[in-house]
Amino acid sequence: MPYTPELKELIKTVERTRPERVARKRDGGEFAMMSLDERQAILERYHPDHRGQGRRPLRVGANKGYAIPDEFADLFEARSRVEPDVVDLSAADIETDVLVIGAGGAGTAAALLAEEQGASVVIATKLRHGDANTMMAEGGIQAATKTEKDSPYFHYLDVIGGGHFKSTPELVRTLVTQAPDVLSWLEDLGMMFDKEPDGRMNSIHGGGTSRKRMHSAGDVTGMEIMRTIRDEARNRGKITVVEFVPAVELLLDETGRCGGALFYNLDTEEYFVVKAAATVLAAGGSGRLHIQGFMTTNHYGATGDGLVIGYRAGVEVCYLHTVQYHPTGSVFPEQTEGLLITEKFRGAGANLVNVNGEQFVNEREPRDVESAACIRECLDRALGVATPTGKLGVWLDSPMIDQLSGKGTVRREFPEPERDDYAVALPDGEAVEGFTALTPEGEKEYKRARIVAIARQENEIRFSVHCLAIIADENERDALIKKYRQTFIEYGQHADLAPGIPEWESIVNFCLITSRKEADDILAIAQSRAPLVADEVLDGISFFRYDLSGDANSGSDREPVTSDAASAEPDTT
């Protein structure tokens, strides 16, 4: 679903204010960070955790009287689904040294560490191995690896301060002191971190950081972590993975110690028992409970199952009165609601701006403060951006990253997997999936210019041809399609790109994955028809553009498209 005309007009407001905001940031000016008192004030007034609604005290269990969101309380107080008459607990179906419930980043890492100590391990998951919030994490993982500017000391202060001095100090100390070793462990296993030219890990700011310590793997950091440790676990001989088996109850002995768990096989619809000397509960988060009705960036399996079975077994819970609300997730188009927009965008300098294009909060405030500021802008100040679906949001001005750090930064730092094309600006300025670009005001040039763009990448193994407009008649077009039928993949329809020149027809939106010779054959046709007007290299990919606006046999008889017009990129927010 594209942006509506109304939203496109609002984007122009953001574009008008961008030069001033970019200039201010280049000069070292930043939107003022809030003081501790200001942060506390905005949280108490706007953050969902501080609303006196949507929660109630637990009536049963180890935390009886603890007020938590209704969504949690409903599950904690529910009856067990197990029917004693149909479940046989007298014998174990599987026995192991260590049972890990949950197959995300935490569970898989725990299994690896246990196996390294000589234990046999069973990983049990209700979905597939790796279906977890770890896969959804994009922006990075924090560790104080650059000791000339950072240390666990500063990391500790940032974490304690970001948690409003309510975090458990021992846990924070463990986090910050072990984080550098964890990154080293991941890299030794094969994780591909973003690197500086000198080979050191690249790092940027994250929300609430005083030093640049967020390390990433493109904008798919969690996916890369999960790929690395999942592959490692699958290749360890003493780790067994059992999928599509949700844990129903933990099993306790007569002394109250956990000795394994009862599972339900979703394929056979049967219960089975796993007996273990030690049980690790790593079943993930609870965002898909949609606390207080908010959308979530969480994986669809994050429904709080582990919290429920742990509580039923007598384990105390903590911090359930507070929920992390990520500041930036998609609110439009509707089908992408809740899609995470990584913190890495804000770490790279993208501003959060309101409907007037005004920055209203520093983009690197702690997440809860950032979220509260967005809510305030939409509800209290009435400066949110209204979507066609009736929701409110704010803009994340990501195009300014390229202006701050150089053209191509967004594409390099936030790569899209399996993408072989680029954005094209049509006459009305709308950004669509294509290959090259014209200025929005270049409608006349667009109607009379034909562009051939051939991309050579991956050491000249892969080639793409987009907007192929070199066909003089229908017979020639059909012959070319027939010749390259095995290597062309058609994305669009045959179209006439030249309303004023009916004898010209073209093949639109083709992708060619073939040999260099075939790509050069296509290029030779273009070279024989019209002059080259642009030849450039961007991110290691060669672009060739030709003006085919004139007669097919006599060359161009009109003013050619300028190189600047052909290389301009659309500016969207």
C-alpha positions as CSV (number, residue, x, y, z in Angstrom):
1,M,0.0,0.0,0.0
2,P,1.7,3.3,-1.1
3,Y,1.5,6.5,0.8
4,T,-1.7,8.5,0.2
5,P,-1.6,11.9,-1.4
6,E,-2.2,13.4,2.0
7,L,0.8,11.7,3.5
8,K,2.9,12.7,0.5
9,E,2.1,16.3,1.2
10,L,3.1,15.8,4.9
11,I,6.4,14.3,3.8
12,K,7.1,17.5,1.9
13,T,6.9,19.3,5.3
14,V,9.6,17.0,6.7
15,E,11.7,17.7,3.6
16,R,11.4,21.4,4.1
17,T,12.7,21.2,7.7
18,R,15.4,18.7,7.0
19,P,18.2,21.0,5.7
20,E,18.1,23.0,8.9
21,R,18.1,19.9,11.2
22,V,21.0,18.3,9.2
23,A,23.0,21.5,9.4
24,R,22.5,21.7,13.1
25,K,23.6,18.2,13.6
26,R,26.7,18.7,11.4
27,D,27.7,21.6,13.5
28,G,27.5,19.5,16.6
29,G,24.1,20.7,17.8
30,E,21.7,18.2,19.3
31,F,18.2,18.3,20.6
32,A,18.7,18.7,24.4
33,M,18.6,15.5,26.4
34,M,16.2,15.4,29.3
35,S,17.3,15.6,32.9
36,L,16.5,12.8,35.2
37,D,13.6,14.8,36.7
38,E,12.2,15.5,33.2
39,R,12.4,11.9,32.2
40,Q,10.6,10.8,35.3
41,A,7.9,13.4,34.8
42,I,7.2,12.4,31.2
43,L,7.2,8.7,32.1
44,E,4.7,9.2,35.0
45,R,2.3,11.2,32.8
46,Y,2.5,9.3,29.4
47,H,4.1,5.9,29.7
48,P,1.7,2.9,29.8
49,D,3.5,1.4,32.8
50,H,2.5,4.4,34.9
51,R,-1.2,4.4,34.1
52,G,-3.3,3.2,37.0
53,Q,-5.3,0.9,34.8
54,G,-5.2,-2.5,33.1
55,R,-3.6,-4.4,36.0
56,R,-4.7,-6.2,39.1
57,P,-3.1,-8.0,42.1
58,L,-2.5,-11.8,41.7
59,R,-4.9,-13.9,43.8
60,V,-2.8,-17.0,43.9
61,G,0.8,-18.3,43.8
62,A,4.2,-17.1,44.9
63,N,3.6,-13.5,44.0
64,K,0.1,-13.2,45.5
65,G,-0.8,-9.5,45.8
66,Y,1.6,-8.4,43.1
67,A,-0.2,-6.1,40.7
68,I,0.6,-7.0,37.1
69,P,-1.2,-6.4,33.7
70,D,-4.5,-8.2,33.3
71,E,-3.2,-10.2,30.4
72,F,-0.6,-11.9,32.6
73,A,-2.9,-12.3,35.6
74,D,-5.6,-14.1,33.4
75,L,-3.0,-16.7,32.4
76,F,-1.4,-17.1,35.8
77,E,-4.7,-17.7,37.5
78,A,-6.1,-20.1,34.9
79,R,-6.6,-23.8,35.5
80,S,-4.2,-26.4,34.0
81,R,-5.2,-27.9,30.7
82,V,-3.8,-31.3,31.8
83,E,-6.4,-34.0,32.5
84,P,-4.9,-36.5,35.0
85,D,-6.8,-39.4,33.5
86,V,-5.2,-39.0,30.1
87,V,-1.6,-38.2,31.1
88,D,0.8,-41.0,32.2
89,L,3.6,-39.6,34.3
90,S,4.9,-43.0,35.5
91,A,7.6,-43.3,32.9
92,A,9.7,-40.9,30.9
93,D,9.6,-40.9,27.1
94,I,12.9,-39.1,26.8
95,E,15.7,-38.8,29.4
96,T,18.6,-36.3,29.3
97,D,21.0,-34.4,31.5
98,V,19.8,-31.0,30.6
99,L,16.4,-30.0,29.2
100,V,16.1,-26.6,27.6
101,I,12.6,-25.3,27.0
102,G,12.8,-22.7,24.2
103,A,14.9,-22.6,21.1
104,G,15.7,-19.0,20.6
105,G,19.0,-17.2,21.3
106,A,19.0,-17.8,25.1
107,G,17.9,-21.4,24.9
108,T,20.3,-22.3,22.1
109,A,23.2,-20.6,23.8
110,A,22.4,-22.4,27.1
111,A,22.4,-25.7,25.2
112,L,25.8,-25.0,23.7
113,L,27.3,-24.1,27.0
114,A,25.9,-27.2,28.7
115,E,27.1,-29.5,25.9
116,E,30.6,-28.0,26.2
117,Q,30.6,-29.2,29.8
118,G,29.8,-32.8,28.7
119,A,26.1,-32.8,29.2
120,S,23.5,-34.4,26.9
121,V,20.9,-31.8,26.0
122,V,17.4,-31.7,24.6
123,I,16.1,-28.5,23.2
124,A,12.3,-28.5,23.0
125,T,10.3,-25.7,21.3
126,K,6.7,-25.2,20.4
127,L,7.6,-23.8,17.0
128,R,10.8,-24.3,14.9
129,H,14.4,-24.0,16.1
130,G,15.0,-20.2,15.9
131,D,11.4,-19.0,15.8
132,A,12.0,-16.4,18.5
133,N,12.5,-12.8,19.3
134,T,16.2,-13.1,18.7
135,M,15.4,-13.4,15.0
136,M,13.5,-10.1,15.2
137,A,16.3,-8.1,16.7
138,E,17.8,-5.8,14.1
139,G,19.9,-2.9,15.3
140,G,22.7,-4.5,17.3
141,I,24.1,-6.0,20.5
142,Q,25.9,-3.8,23.1
143,A,29.3,-4.5,24.6
144,A,32.2,-2.2,25.7
145,T,34.8,-3.6,23.3
146,K,36.7,-0.4,22.6
147,T,38.5,0.1,25.8
148,E,40.3,3.3,24.8
149,K,36.9,5.2,25.0
150,D,34.6,2.8,26.8
151,S,34.6,0.2,29.6
152,P,32.2,-2.0,31.5
153,Y,32.1,0.9,34.1
154,F,30.4,3.3,31.6
155,H,28.2,0.5,30.3
156,Y,27.1,-0.3,33.9
157,L,26.2,3.4,34.5
158,D,24.2,3.6,31.3
159,V,22.2,0.4,32.1
160,I,21.6,1.3,35.7
161,G,20.5,4.9,34.7
162,G,18.4,3.6,31.9
163,G,16.6,1.3,34.3
164,H,15.9,4.3,36.7
165,F,18.2,2.7,39.3
166,K,15.7,-0.2,39.8
167,S,17.7,-2.9,38.0
168,T,19.3,-5.7,39.9
169,P,23.0,-4.6,40.3
170,E,24.4,-8.1,40.3
171,L,22.7,-8.9,37.0
172,V,23.8,-5.7,35.4
173,R,27.4,-6.3,36.5
174,T,27.3,-9.8,34.9
175,L,25.8,-8.3,31.7
176,V,28.4,-5.6,31.2
177,T,31.5,-7.6,32.3
178,Q,30.7,-10.6,30.2
179,A,29.4,-8.8,27.1
180,P,32.8,-8.4,25.4
181,D,33.5,-12.1,25.8
182,V,30.1,-13.0,24.4
183,L,30.8,-11.1,21.2
184,S,34.2,-12.8,20.9
185,W,32.5,-16.2,21.4
186,L,29.9,-15.4,18.7
187,E,32.6,-14.3,16.3
188,D,34.6,-17.4,17.0
189,L,31.6,-19.5,16.1
190,G,31.3,-17.6,12.7
191,M,29.1,-14.6,13.3
192,M,29.8,-11.9,10.7
193,F,29.9,-8.5,12.5
194,D,30.1,-5.2,10.7
195,K,33.8,-4.2,10.6
196,E,35.9,-1.1,10.2
197,P,38.6,-1.0,7.5
198,D,41.2,-1.9,10.2
199,G,39.3,-5.1,11.1
200,R,37.8,-3.9,14.4
201,M,34.1,-4.1,15.0
202,N,32.0,-1.2,13.9
203,S,30.0,0.5,16.7
204,I,27.4,3.2,16.9
205,H,25.2,4.8,19.6
206,G,22.1,3.2,20.9
207,G,19.3,4.6,23.0
208,G,20.6,5.8,26.4
209,T,24.3,5.2,25.6
210,S,27.1,7.5,26.5
211,R,29.5,5.7,24.3
212,K,29.3,4.0,20.9
213,R,29.0,0.4,21.8
214,M,26.2,-1.1,19.7
215,H,27.7,-3.7,17.3
216,S,25.7,-5.0,14.4
217,A,25.5,-7.3,11.4
218,G,23.7,-5.0,8.9
219,D,20.2,-4.5,10.2
220,V,19.7,-8.3,10.7
221,T,21.9,-8.7,13.8
222,G,19.5,-11.0,15.6
223,M,19.1,-13.2,12.6
224,E,22.8,-13.5,12.2
225,I,23.2,-14.4,15.9
226,M,20.5,-17.1,15.5
227,R,22.0,-18.4,12.3
228,T,25.4,-18.8,13.9
229,I,24.3,-20.6,17.1
230,R,21.6,-22.6,15.5
231,D,24.0,-24.1,13.0
232,E,26.5,-24.8,15.8
233,A,23.9,-26.5,17.9
234,R,22.7,-28.7,15.0
235,N,26.3,-29.8,14.5
236,R,26.9,-30.8,18.1
237,G,26.5,-34.5,18.6
238,K,25.0,-34.4,22.1
239,I,22.3,-31.8,21.4
240,T,18.9,-33.0,20.2
241,V,16.2,-30.6,19.0
242,V,12.5,-31.4,19.2
243,E,10.2,-29.0,17.4
244,F,6.5,-28.3,17.5
245,V,6.2,-29.6,21.1
246,P,4.9,-26.9,23.5
247,A,5.7,-27.4,27.2
248,V,2.5,-27.8,29.2
249,E,3.7,-28.2,32.8
250,L,7.0,-28.5,34.6
251,L,7.3,-31.7,36.6
252,L,8.3,-31.6,40.3
253,D,9.5,-34.3,42.6
254,E,8.3,-34.8,46.2
255,T,10.8,-32.2,47.4
256,G,9.6,-29.6,44.9
257,R,12.6,-29.8,42.6
258,C,12.0,-29.7,38.9
259,G,12.8,-33.0,37.1
260,G,11.7,-32.3,33.6
261,A,8.5,-31.3,31.8
262,L,5.3,-32.5,30.2
263,F,5.0,-31.7,26.5
264,Y,2.3,-31.9,23.9
265,N,3.1,-33.0,20.3
266,L,1.3,-30.8,17.9
267,D,1.6,-33.4,15.1
268,T,0.4,-36.5,16.9
269,E,-1.7,-34.7,19.5
270,E,-0.2,-36.8,22.2
271,Y,1.4,-35.9,25.6
272,F,4.9,-37.1,26.4
273,V,7.4,-36.7,29.3
274,V,11.0,-35.6,29.3
275,K,13.0,-36.4,32.4
276,A,16.1,-34.2,33.1
277,A,18.6,-33.7,35.8
278,A,18.4,-29.9,35.1
279,T,15.8,-27.8,33.4
280,V,16.5,-24.5,31.7
281,L,13.4,-22.3,31.1
282,A,14.2,-20.0,28.2
283,A,10.8,-19.8,26.5
284,G,10.9,-16.2,25.5
285,G,8.8,-13.0,26.0
286,S,5.2,-12.0,26.0
287,G,4.7,-9.2,23.5
288,R,2.1,-11.1,21.6
289,L,-0.2,-10.8,24.6
290,H,-0.6,-7.2,23.4
291,I,-0.4,-5.6,26.8
292,Q,-3.0,-2.8,27.2
293,G,-3.9,-3.3,23.5
294,F,-0.6,-2.1,22.0
295,M,0.8,-3.6,18.8
296,T,4.2,-5.4,19.2
297,T,7.4,-5.9,17.4
298,N,7.7,-9.4,19.0
299,H,7.8,-12.7,17.2
300,Y,4.4,-14.3,16.9
301,G,5.4,-17.1,19.3
302,A,6.1,-14.6,22.2
303,T,3.0,-15.4,24.3
304,G,4.5,-15.8,27.8
305,D,4.2,-19.6,28.0
306,G,7.4,-20.0,30.0
307,L,6.3,-17.4,32.6
308,V,3.0,-19.3,33.1
309,I,4.4,-22.8,33.6
310,G,7.2,-21.4,35.8
311,Y,4.7,-19.6,38.0
312,R,2.5,-22.6,38.2
313,A,5.6,-24.6,39.5
314,G,6.2,-22.0,42.2
315,V,8.8,-19.8,40.6
316,E,8.5,-16.2,41.6
317,V,8.3,-13.6,38.9
318,C,9.6,-10.0,38.8
319,Y,9.4,-6.8,36.8
320,L,6.1,-7.9,35.1
321,H,4.6,-4.6,36.2
322,T,6.8,-2.9,33.5
323,V,6.8,-3.6,29.8
324,Q,9.4,-2.4,27.3
325,Y,7.7,-0.4,24.5
326,H,10.0,0.1,21.5
327,P,9.9,3.7,20.3
328,T,9.9,2.9,16.6
329,G,7.7,0.4,14.8
330,S,5.6,0.8,11.7
331,V,2.1,2.1,12.0
332,F,1.4,2.4,8.3
333,P,0.8,0.7,5.9
334,E,-1.7,-1.3,8.0
335,Q,-0.3,-4.7,7.0
336,T,3.1,-3.8,8.5
337,E,1.8,-2.6,11.9
338,G,4.3,-3.4,14.6
339,L,7.1,-4.1,12.2
340,L,10.3,-3.1,14.0
341,I,12.2,-0.1,12.8
342,T,15.6,-0.7,14.2
343,E,17.2,1.5,16.8
344,K,20.2,1.6,14.5
345,F,18.4,4.3,12.4
346,R,18.3,6.6,15.4
347,G,21.8,5.7,16.3
348,A,22.9,6.7,12.8
349,G,21.2,10.2,13.3
350,A,17.7,9.9,12.1
351,N,15.4,12.4,13.8
352,L,11.9,11.7,15.2
353,V,9.7,14.6,13.9
354,N,6.1,15.5,14.3
355,V,3.5,16.5,11.7
356,N,5.2,19.9,11.3
357,G,8.5,18.4,10.6
358,E,9.8,19.5,14.1
359,Q,12.1,17.3,16.2
360,F,10.5,16.9,19.6
361,V,12.9,14.5,21.4
362,N,16.5,13.5,21.2
363,E,16.7,10.3,19.2
364,R,19.0,8.6,21.7
365,E,16.9,8.9,24.9
366,P,16.3,5.6,26.7
367,R,13.6,3.6,25.0
368,D,10.9,4.2,27.6
369,V,11.5,8.0,27.6
370,E,11.5,8.0,23.7
371,S,8.2,6.1,23.6
372,A,6.6,8.4,26.2
373,A,7.6,11.4,24.2
374,C,6.0,9.9,21.0
375,I,2.8,9.3,23.0
376,R,2.8,12.9,24.3
377,E,3.4,14.3,20.8
378,C,0.4,12.4,19.4
379,L,-2.1,12.6,22.2
380,D,-1.3,15.7,24.3
381,R,0.2,18.1,21.8
382,A,-2.0,16.8,18.9
383,L,1.0,16.9,16.6
384,G,0.9,13.3,15.5
385,V,0.6,12.2,11.9
386,A,-2.8,10.7,11.2
387,T,-2.9,7.6,9.0
388,P,-5.7,6.5,6.7
389,T,-6.5,3.7,9.2
390,G,-7.2,6.2,12.0
391,K,-4.0,5.7,14.0
392,L,-1.5,8.3,14.9
393,G,2.3,8.2,14.5
394,V,5.3,10.3,14.0
395,W,7.9,10.4,11.2
396,L,11.4,8.8,11.5
397,D,13.4,11.0,9.1
398,S,15.8,8.3,7.7
399,P,16.8,10.1,4.5
400,M,18.8,12.6,6.5
401,I,21.3,9.7,7.3
402,D,22.6,9.8,3.7
403,Q,23.0,13.6,4.0
404,L,24.9,13.3,7.3
405,S,27.2,10.3,6.4
406,G,27.3,10.3,2.6
407,K,25.2,9.0,-0.2
408,G,24.6,5.2,0.0
409,T,25.0,5.0,3.8
410,V,21.4,3.7,4.3
411,R,21.7,1.1,1.6
412,R,25.1,0.0,3.0
413,E,24.2,-0.1,6.7
414,F,20.6,-1.3,6.3
415,P,20.8,-3.8,3.5
416,E,17.7,-5.6,2.3
417,P,18.3,-9.4,1.8
418,E,17.8,-10.8,-1.7
419,R,17.3,-7.4,-3.2
420,D,18.7,-6.8,-6.7
421,D,17.0,-3.5,-7.7
422,Y,16.9,0.1,-6.6
423,A,14.3,2.9,-6.3
424,V,12.9,4.7,-9.3
425,A,11.2,8.1,-9.2
426,L,8.3,8.2,-11.6
427,P,7.0,11.5,-13.0
428,D,4.7,12.1,-10.0
429,G,7.7,11.5,-7.7
430,E,6.3,8.3,-6.2
431,A,9.0,5.8,-5.2
432,V,8.5,2.3,-6.5
433,E,10.7,-0.7,-6.9
434,G,12.8,-0.4,-10.0
435,F,16.3,0.5,-10.9
436,T,17.2,4.0,-11.8
437,A,15.8,7.5,-11.0
438,L,14.6,10.7,-12.5
439,T,14.0,13.9,-10.7
440,P,10.3,14.3,-9.8
441,E,10.1,17.4,-12.0
442,G,11.6,15.5,-14.9
443,E,8.3,14.3,-16.4
444,K,9.1,15.6,-19.9
445,E,12.5,13.9,-19.9
446,Y,10.8,10.7,-18.7
447,K,8.3,10.7,-21.5
448,R,10.9,11.2,-24.2
449,A,13.9,9.4,-22.7
450,R,14.6,5.7,-22.7
451,I,16.9,4.3,-20.1
452,V,18.9,1.1,-20.1
453,A,20.5,0.1,-16.8
454,I,22.8,-2.9,-16.4
455,A,24.1,-3.8,-13.0
456,R,27.3,-5.9,-12.7
457,Q,27.9,-7.2,-9.2
458,E,29.3,-10.0,-7.2
459,N,32.6,-10.3,-9.2
460,E,30.7,-10.1,-12.5
461,I,28.8,-13.3,-11.8
462,R,25.4,-11.7,-11.5
463,F,23.9,-9.2,-14.0
464,S,20.6,-7.4,-14.0
465,V,18.8,-5.5,-16.8
466,H,16.0,-3.2,-15.8
467,C,13.8,-0.9,-17.8
468,L,15.1,-2.3,-21.1
469,A,13.9,0.1,-23.8
470,I,15.9,-0.8,-26.8
471,I,13.2,-2.6,-28.9
472,A,12.2,-1.0,-32.2
473,D,9.3,-3.2,-33.1
474,E,7.2,-6.1,-31.8
475,N,9.0,-8.8,-33.8
476,E,12.4,-7.8,-32.4
477,R,11.0,-7.7,-28.8
478,D,9.5,-11.2,-29.1
479,A,12.7,-12.5,-30.6
480,L,14.8,-11.2,-27.7
481,I,12.3,-12.7,-25.2
482,K,12.6,-16.0,-27.0
483,K,16.4,-15.9,-27.1
484,Y,16.8,-15.2,-23.4
485,R,13.7,-17.0,-22.1
486,Q,15.9,-19.2,-19.9
487,T,17.6,-16.3,-18.2
488,F,15.0,-13.5,-18.1
489,I,12.6,-13.3,-15.2
490,E,9.7,-11.1,-16.0
491,Y,8.6,-8.7,-13.2
492,G,6.1,-6.6,-15.2
493,Q,4.1,-6.3,-18.4
494,H,5.2,-5.2,-21.8
495,A,4.6,-1.5,-22.0
496,D,5.0,1.5,-24.2
497,L,7.2,4.0,-22.4
498,A,6.9,6.6,-25.2
499,P,3.3,7.8,-25.6
500,G,4.5,10.3,-28.3
501,I,6.6,7.7,-30.2
502,P,4.2,4.8,-30.9
503,E,6.8,2.9,-33.0
504,W,8.9,2.4,-29.9
505,E,8.0,-0.4,-27.6
506,S,9.9,-1.8,-24.6
507,I,10.3,-4.6,-22.1
508,V,9.8,-3.2,-18.6
509,N,11.2,-4.6,-15.4
510,F,13.2,-7.6,-16.5
511,C,15.9,-9.2,-14.4
512,L,18.7,-11.0,-16.1
513,I,20.8,-13.6,-14.2
514,T,23.2,-14.9,-16.8
515,S,26.7,-14.7,-18.2
516,R,28.8,-11.6,-18.9
517,K,28.6,-12.3,-22.6
518,E,24.8,-12.2,-22.7
519,A,24.8,-9.0,-20.6
520,D,27.3,-7.5,-23.0
521,D,25.1,-8.5,-26.0
522,I,22.3,-6.4,-24.5
523,L,24.6,-3.6,-23.8
524,A,25.9,-3.6,-27.4
525,I,22.4,-3.1,-28.7
526,A,22.0,0.0,-26.6
527,Q,25.3,1.3,-27.6
528,S,24.4,1.0,-31.3
529,R,21.2,2.9,-30.8
530,A,22.0,5.9,-28.7
531,P,24.6,7.9,-26.9
532,L,25.7,7.1,-23.3
533,V,24.5,9.8,-20.9
534,A,25.6,8.3,-17.6
535,D,28.2,5.7,-16.6
536,E,28.8,5.5,-12.9
537,V,29.7,3.0,-10.1
538,L,27.7,2.9,-6.9
539,D,28.5,0.4,-4.1
540,G,30.5,-1.7,-6.6
541,I,27.7,-1.9,-9.1
542,S,28.1,-0.4,-12.6
543,F,25.3,1.7,-14.1
544,F,24.9,2.5,-17.8
545,R,22.2,4.8,-19.1
546,Y,21.4,5.8,-22.6
547,D,19.2,8.4,-24.3
548,L,17.0,6.5,-26.7
549,S,14.5,9.3,-27.2
550,G,15.2,10.0,-30.9
551,D,14.7,7.9,-34.0
552,A,15.9,4.3,-33.5
553,N,18.2,4.4,-36.6
554,S,19.4,8.0,-36.6
555,G,20.2,8.5,-32.9
556,S,18.9,11.2,-30.6
557,D,17.4,14.3,-32.2
558,R,16.3,15.8,-28.9
559,E,18.1,17.3,-25.9
560,P,19.5,14.3,-24.0
561,V,18.8,13.6,-20.4
562,T,21.5,15.1,-18.2
563,S,23.7,12.9,-16.0
564,D,22.4,14.8,-13.0
565,A,18.8,14.1,-13.8
566,A,19.4,10.5,-14.4
567,S,21.2,9.9,-11.2
568,A,19.0,11.9,-8.8
569,E,17.5,9.7,-6.1
570,P,14.0,10.0,-4.7
571,D,13.7,11.4,-1.3
572,T,11.1,9.6,0.9
573,T,10.6,9.6,4.6
